[in-house]
């Protein structure tokens, strides 16, 4: 069934626990139905003044059994919920790093929202759902042996009720989702507003920025009211139908008894039974919405898990040296535009390659390809003479380190952030990396030194300090190949000079590929690649390009300190 | 609870009406069942039926209709109140957030702000939208049912109360201190998982490079800890919760009634009355079950209300009682000190910016330059000392006036979700299109904007995405257009293409006439022309003077200058 197809991607552990819980819930529901049926002979015996002993014993026995099974099922349900959440998160943690760069957006809320919403399914929603489906079926089946006409009537009443339930459920889900969207938008407006504080304060109270927020919030408010009004008819649709069915059966039954077609005692017994089995159905109406939303949440997570990932073999091949090559690289963006066209790049081991070019030329894309952030459409990247797609994830991580523009710090100590690259680093190695990255001044200015807290995303440090932490981390890493994207953009000239010296010192020891706007860094490279509009327009040393390449000469001249 | 009730005060009338309607609906939901119980006797006898039987049928039908209307209206009213409350809260939050010191935002991070803006306001929805009606059902229906059953047969009624009483006791125990620590640990593990995962998912590129280390390992540990803590909670509290569920379930309650009839002679009770019990006992129990779920929502809502109240009462920058106007375009700082947490960022700062002059602020990164600019703009209050704008202490200037007196171009340039024209005219809402375009042209943006499909009407984030360099140029255009007499510029051209940087610097310099400017820059040659240069190092001003004066002395400035010029020398210029 297409509805259940996302379940294919459910992790095995979660699936096992769910199946176990489901089995117990089914058993509990069957026993529930049987216990309900046992009421009929009991009520008939009472009305006819006959001996009730056997019926009472049957009822009590069935109920006790049902209680035990239901208890076990409940506990299993709670554990299955946690198992589902843990299984999904573990799977996400495994899969997500393998996604290509382009697909990596908007995954941060996946756990807080959808995963935890879907936890409710086994814990609270599955048992009532199973009961609501199984118990009435059992009751109708049992009634066939007692009074087939009533069984038919009940079966006929059951079907439109279910259809109505689905209609009302779908409608309220759609409306609820719209309401949540409105809610979320209002929340986002507020959040953006908070993030833009520095700007908005300068613009003053009566400015358009503040007004725009007020207006937007007002619109959201109106939308919520409209949604509330629209939800009125379907809000109680199902519960109303249940009441109608009950009243109809009551009225019809009374008339049938008055006409002598039905035994009064049997009508009472069946009505008691009806009330008994309508109850799980009304609970279902209440839970239906929650169930649909939880199911949607689960599907959302499973869709993410099903996304195609970058495949790496295991154990994979081993690179022969620390060279990096790209041959005939072609890649298109999401909108179909050509980002890189037939790009060739060769970096011998231990050399320093710089990539320059106007903004939007594709420099970061090229760097991403070299680091296997994505696979090209045609062409291949070779690390150590081996196609990078044949390397296992660990081999790649051991051989290549990348520094992104967003330096990527995590809430924790500075030490933890830097030592991520080499967990067994000695203090001497740490100091050395800090010195090379001009981080030592930062350390001496912070009262707690290495143990200073950096805040979420490194918020407690300035831009330049963050960048130096990222650099120190890359320099500490034992990987022989280093890819750097604008590593000194937030640094002042003095720190930049220090970093430049450290990078130059890596000659012969590590292969460095650098993207930069700064001719000072670029000048010392063994080869410089100029990218314009997605293709290579020049390649050579600084002196060669200065003499022959127009854009490069301009680039150097305009960024020379001291030239106005 | 006091926070919640305070927030709900303006909505008392509507909530009261909803509660009254729900009460009526609640009683009406019981009537069909009572009607059936009363009917059972006459049904037992052979036809014809008594006329009272048909009356009871009518009662049942009418009661159903009344229940439907009452319930619908009641829910509608509560949802309306909920929407109004959330809106009011958001507006209040917006107003208050505007006045909080910037350090508050940095400490929380974007995660923390999301919590307030979205989660907490939404948690209240569950409470305000459903709790009033649920509470009425919880109190009224069991009482009404109990009253009827007591009237019917008191002994059996009391017997039926036993499982319900046990259920209530069980839920009370679950919410008591005995389990509180387990719940707190469980919730703590959940929150840790959320924040670790969120950081993990935001930096997947890094995770790939350091597999099984750093954040990757941390999030794996968080999952394990969550699993552990949750299982522990289930083993401790879960059995009690499951037990209560079973105790209050339909089959158990019905069997309980039947058990009761064994002790009390059935003929005395009457089969009719037993049916009444069988029909109604569940109506007594259903609200008690809701108690279990409701508590969670109630606790969450209380916690959310408390957090929101905390934010709303966090001290903001205080507006002056008798605001004064700045007299001129000068800026002074007298013996100013400022620290963030335990780090002293600025110590004993003394400076004066003469009206109409350009002052440069230079120094190694992390020295406190951006913080200093932030103090002039009164983003935070100083710990000691005075900041004076136009001769008046900034704390005595109304914030709106101060904001109009200063134009800011800061490093973290941003744009609001408005059209580009509106963004540029943010400080000057009445500017003409010609003026806007002139400012954009000076900031080297006009060509680019005219190249967009919607031009100046393109809305940021919807129609167009701005890169770091474009955002900075937007900020410069904004500042150029404003007529504020004081301009604070923090690295205004750091993220721009080297090609356009020169044009921007020229534009800024041309505009300088008459304005007091403070420029923070790393590249010394860009500010060598300033009338005054202040050198900041580790939170103190170590040198001040003009370029020539500072070069003559062997100090930090000359060191920085030499460093920068020597890197220039390394670049041979071949003409």
Interface residues (C-beta under 8 A of the other chain):
Chain A: X31 X32 X35 X36 X39 X42 X43 X46 X47 X52 X56 X59 X60 X62 X63 X64 X66 X67 X70 X71 X74 X75 X78 X79 X82 X83 X85 X86 X89 X90 X92 X93 X96 X97 X98 X99 X101 X104 X107 X108 X109 X110 X111 X112 X116 X124 X183 X184 X186 X187 X188 X190 X191 X192 X193 X194 X195 X196 X197 X198 X199 X200 X201 X202 X203 X204 X205 X206 X207 X208 X209 X210 X212 X213 X214 X217 X218 X220 X221 X224 X225 X228 X229 X231 X232 X235 X236 X239 X240 X243 X244 X246 X247 X250 X251 X254 X257 X258 X259 X260 X264 X265 X267 X268 X271 X272 X275 X276 X279 X280 X358 X359 X371 X373 X393 X394 X396 X397 X400 X401 X402 X404 X408 X410 X411 X416 X417 X420 X421 X423 X441 X442 X445 X446 X447 X455 X456 X457 X459 X460 X462 X463 X464 X465 X477 X489 X490 X491 X492 X493 X494 X495 X497 X500 X517 X519 X520 X523 X546 X547 X554 X555 X556 X557 X558 X559 X560 X561 X562 X563 X564
Chain B: X32 X33 X35 X36 X39 X40 X42 X43 X44 X45 X47 X48 X49 X53 X54 X57 X60 X61 X64 X67 X68 X71 X72 X75 X76 X79 X80 X83 X84 X86 X87 X90 X91 X93 X94 X97 X98 X100 X102 X105 X106 X107 X109 X110 X111 X112 X113 X114 X117 X118 X121 X122 X125 X190 X193 X194 X195 X197 X198 X199 X200 X201 X202 X203 X204 X205 X206 X207 X208 X209 X210 X211 X213 X214 X215 X216 X218 X219 X220 X223 X226 X227 X230 X231 X234 X238 X239 X241 X242 X243 X245 X246 X249 X250 X251 X252 X254 X255 X258 X259 X262 X266 X271 X274 X275 X278 X279 X282 X293 X341 X342 X343 X364 X365 X366 X370 X377 X379 X399 X400 X403 X404 X406 X407 X408 X410 X411 X412 X413 X414 X415 X416 X417 X418 X422 X425 X426 X427 X429 X467 X469 X494 X495 X497 X498 X499 X501 X502 X522 X523 X524 X525 X538 X560 X563 X564 X565 X567 X568 X570 X571 X573 X574
